[in-house]
Amino acid sequence: MDDRLKVLYISHYFPPETNAPAVRVSEKARRWAESGANVTILTCFPNHPTGIIPEEYRGLMRSREKRGKINVIRTYVYAAPNKGFLKRIMNFLSFMFSAIILGTPVVGKPDIIIATSPQFFVAVVGYLISRIKKCKFVFEIRDLWPEEIVAVGALKNKLAIKILEAIEMFLYRKADLIVAVAEGTIDILRRRGIPASKMALIPNGVDVDLFYGCKGGDIVRDELGLTGKFVAGYIGTHGMAHRLSTVLEAAALLRERDDIRFLFVGDGAEKESLIRQAREMELNNVIFHPQTPRSRIADFYAACDACLVPLKKADLFTKNIPSKIYEIMASSRPIIISTEGESRRLVELSGAGLGSRPEDPQGLAEKILYLSSNSDLCREMGQNGFAFALANSSRNRLADSYLSLLQKTVDENKALDQFETNRISKKAEKISRGKESVSV
């Protein structure tokens, strides 16, 4: 009999997709499986960010595969590109329904279910399947929904917001455990009345070995004509939350500096708009590169002299810590972070970079100019960031702590079940003895 911890991990995103949620889930799941857990991933067919499902998955309603020691179950999704609010909601809801209807019968009998955001409706799947399977439910919060889509202006309907907020609070109350990646998230939920005893902090991490000492930067520079230039790079999703137009405005302020270039790597809802804006502004110092395979991400970080982490000006984003911060640290590159709050404090206190105000192109341009003329400082900040990532942000170490937390949650549940069983058994025994004495 298999007595390993049986974990069902539900995520909208999973490799071959290469965005941050897919990477986080796959690397943690791999570590758990290597540590002896029986791990199953319930996800949809890959389609992010293009909205195109790979040929091998087309026409299927459900599939099963094995990725190393991980079991992967995929169910139907309405494929849609990462742009357009209505189509994205249809994308999210279609997976929610297919995961419940098609996924529930084939996921086995897990001990514990983790549902990770983004997106919000994955938690609905996790809760419902946990009730059907009678097991523990963990709500893993990466982004606060619906707060984030409201903050970026993607959702304005007050009734829809109230409905989503009601569902959100219901899921928080029903979760056996809430796992957050930032202390700010825990503070927000505590103020809403969620008990601190049911929340745990497991920060974002990074596979340090993937980024440390990468030698592919010079190859990327040669490919893109960046040799001899100071490269300020943004690598990641080009979304509404990042307000990347601020970076383009900073590039416009530095257009006369032939020694400085801006590199954008990735895809997202705002990518086409940003390319159009750069063309209209006649920015010859900006390069856009498509989303790159995970295997080459370290090369692109290594090609940068400084890496940018901009965010929209909104109170919610002062509580977030973008996962790319840890990847930049592991790459030994200085960070210029354009936000306030928890993530900026992390960067500045660790000595890994400089902070500027959000949506402030002048301030961002000044920080880039400052680092472009201080190579020794860039090197020092890069070393500080790497030291911090190595000591505090190893994804394997964090995954081990997470797995111990899951095992503890399951063990406590089993202990409670055993206590209740013993209590009922003793009560039944007393009743039985009472009947015997009456019959005598």
Beta strands, then each sheet from edge to edge (+ up, - down):
strand 1: 6-10
strand 2: 38-44
strand 3: 62-67
strand 4: 70-75
strand 5: 112-116
strand 6: 136-141
strand 7: 177-180
strand 8: 199-201
strand 9: 230-235
strand 10: 260-265
strand 11: 286-289
strand 12: 306-310
strand 13: 335-338
strand 14: 353-356
sheet 1: 3+ 4- 2- 1- 5- 6- 7- 8-
sheet 2: 11+ 10+ 9+ 12+ 13+ 14+
end
